[in-house]
Amino acid sequence: MIKVLFVCTSNICRSPTAHGIMRDRLLKAGLSDRITVESAATDGYHVGERPDRRSLATAAKHGIDISDLRARQVALDDFTTADVIAVMENKHHARLLTRCPVGQEHRIKLLLSFIPNGTRQDVPDPYFGDESFDQIFALIEAAIEGLLDHLKAKYLLA
C-alpha cells in the first residue's frame, strides 16, 4: 500500500482539503485499494478538531465531504510509513526536516512541485484571508493531478 501524507501548519485548511481531493480522485480512479491518504499538522494548535468551516464549505461545493477528518500532528512513524509527505510551504519542509530521521528526507516534497512547469512553491494559507478558499482549492487540485500522475508512473499503476 502506498501512503501519501499531506501536511500544513494546523491541519484544518490546506492539508485536509488536499486529503479530501486526493481521496476523491483515488476513488474515481479505482486506486483507493492501492494508495492511502492522510493529513497532519506541523503544530498541535487544533489537534482533534474538524477542518475549518470554510474548508468544509469549499470542498462541499466541489462534491467532496471532509467532515470526517480530524486534525492531528505529524508523528515520528509518518516519516517511515508515508511514501510521499506533501507539504504546503517551504517552512513546513524545513520544520519536518528538523524532526525527520536520517535517510528519510527524500519523502518530504513541496505539493506544488507536482504541477508541471509550475512557478509557485508555497500554497498560501487562506485562514487569514490573503487568498480565497476557492483559489486554494484550485491550486491544490492542480497539484494533486500532478501527484497522482507521478504516483501512477512511479508505481506502474493503471
C-alpha positions as CSV (number, residue, x, y, z in Angstrom):
1,M,0.0,0.0,0.0
2,I,1.3,3.4,-1.0
3,K,0.8,6.2,1.6
4,V,0.6,9.9,0.9
5,L,0.6,12.4,3.8
6,F,-0.4,16.0,3.3
7,V,1.0,18.5,5.8
8,C,0.2,22.1,6.7
9,T,0.5,24.2,9.8
10,S,-2.6,23.2,11.7
11,N,-4.3,20.5,9.6
12,I,-7.6,22.4,9.4
13,C,-7.4,24.2,6.0
14,R,-4.9,23.2,3.3
15,S,-3.9,19.7,4.2
16,P,-7.5,18.4,4.9
17,T,-8.5,20.0,1.6
18,A,-5.7,18.1,-0.2
19,H,-6.6,14.9,1.7
20,G,-10.2,15.2,0.5
21,I,-9.4,15.9,-3.1
22,M,-6.9,13.1,-3.2
23,R,-9.3,10.6,-1.6
24,D,-11.9,11.6,-4.1
25,R,-9.5,11.2,-7.1
26,L,-8.3,7.8,-5.8
27,L,-11.9,6.6,-5.6
28,K,-12.7,7.8,-9.1
29,A,-9.6,6.3,-10.5
30,G,-10.2,2.9,-8.7
31,L,-6.9,3.3,-6.8
32,S,-8.1,3.6,-3.2
33,D,-7.1,0.0,-2.6
34,R,-3.5,0.8,-3.7
35,I,-3.0,4.3,-2.3
36,T,-4.0,5.5,1.1
37,V,-4.1,9.2,2.1
38,E,-3.8,11.1,5.4
39,S,-3.2,14.6,6.6
40,A,-1.4,16.1,9.5
41,A,-0.1,19.4,11.1
42,T,3.4,20.6,11.9
43,D,1.9,22.2,15.0
44,G,-0.6,21.0,17.5
45,Y,-2.9,24.0,17.7
46,H,-6.1,22.3,16.6
47,V,-5.5,18.6,17.3
48,G,-8.8,16.7,17.3
49,E,-10.7,19.5,15.6
50,R,-12.7,19.3,12.3
51,P,-11.5,21.2,9.3
52,D,-12.2,24.9,9.2
53,R,-15.8,25.7,8.3
54,R,-14.6,27.5,5.1
55,S,-12.6,24.4,4.0
56,L,-15.7,22.2,4.7
57,A,-17.9,24.5,2.6
58,T,-15.4,24.8,-0.3
59,A,-14.9,21.1,-0.5
60,A,-18.7,20.5,-0.4
61,K,-19.2,22.9,-3.3
62,H,-17.0,20.5,-5.3
63,G,-18.8,17.4,-4.1
64,I,-16.2,16.4,-1.6
65,D,-17.0,15.7,2.0
66,I,-14.1,16.2,4.5
67,S,-16.3,16.4,7.6
68,D,-14.9,13.1,8.9
69,L,-11.4,14.4,9.1
70,R,-9.8,15.4,12.4
71,A,-6.6,17.4,12.9
72,R,-3.5,15.6,14.1
73,Q,0.1,16.4,14.4
74,V,2.8,14.7,12.3
75,A,4.1,11.6,14.2
76,L,7.6,10.1,14.1
77,D,6.4,7.0,12.3
78,D,4.9,9.1,9.5
79,F,8.5,9.6,8.2
80,T,8.9,5.9,7.6
81,T,5.3,4.9,6.7
82,A,4.5,7.6,4.2
83,D,5.9,7.2,0.7
84,V,5.3,10.9,0.0
85,I,4.9,13.7,2.6
86,A,3.5,16.5,0.6
87,V,3.9,19.8,2.4
88,M,2.2,23.1,1.6
89,E,5.1,25.5,2.2
90,N,8.8,25.7,2.4
91,K,8.6,26.4,6.1
92,H,6.8,23.1,6.6
93,H,9.5,21.4,4.6
94,A,12.1,23.0,6.9
95,R,10.2,22.1,10.1
96,L,9.8,18.5,9.1
97,L,13.5,18.2,8.2
98,T,14.4,19.0,11.8
99,R,12.3,16.1,13.0
100,C,12.9,13.6,10.2
101,P,15.0,10.5,10.8
102,V,18.2,10.4,8.8
103,G,17.7,8.8,5.4
104,Q,14.0,9.6,5.2
105,E,14.3,13.2,4.0
106,H,13.6,12.3,0.3
107,R,10.0,11.6,1.3
108,I,9.3,15.3,2.0
109,K,8.2,17.2,-1.1
110,L,6.5,20.5,-1.8
111,L,3.0,19.8,-3.0
112,L,3.2,22.4,-5.7
113,S,6.4,20.7,-7.1
114,F,4.0,18.2,-8.7
115,I,2.5,20.9,-11.0
116,P,4.3,20.5,-14.3
117,N,6.1,23.8,-15.2
118,G,4.6,25.4,-12.1
119,T,6.2,28.5,-10.8
120,R,4.8,28.7,-7.2
121,Q,6.4,26.9,-4.4
122,D,4.0,27.6,-1.5
123,V,0.3,27.1,-1.2
124,P,-0.8,30.3,0.6
125,D,-2.6,29.9,3.9
126,P,-6.3,31.0,3.4
127,Y,-7.0,31.1,7.1
128,F,-6.4,34.8,7.5
129,G,-8.0,35.7,4.1
130,D,-4.9,36.5,2.0
131,E,-6.3,34.2,-0.7
132,S,-9.8,32.7,-1.0
133,F,-10.5,29.1,-0.2
134,D,-11.7,28.6,-3.8
135,Q,-8.3,29.8,-5.1
136,I,-6.5,27.5,-2.7
137,F,-8.8,24.6,-3.7
138,A,-8.0,25.1,-7.4
139,L,-4.2,25.3,-6.7
140,I,-4.2,22.1,-4.6
141,E,-6.4,20.3,-7.1
142,A,-3.9,21.1,-9.9
143,A,-1.0,19.8,-7.7
144,I,-2.9,16.6,-6.9
145,E,-3.5,15.8,-10.5
146,G,0.3,16.0,-11.0
147,L,1.0,14.0,-7.8
148,L,-1.4,11.3,-9.0
149,D,0.3,11.2,-12.4
150,H,3.7,10.9,-10.6
151,L,2.4,8.0,-8.4
152,K,0.9,6.2,-11.4
153,A,4.2,6.4,-13.3
154,K,6.5,5.6,-10.3
155,Y,4.5,2.6,-9.1
156,L,3.2,1.5,-12.5
157,L,-0.5,1.9,-11.6
158,A,-3.2,1.7,-14.2
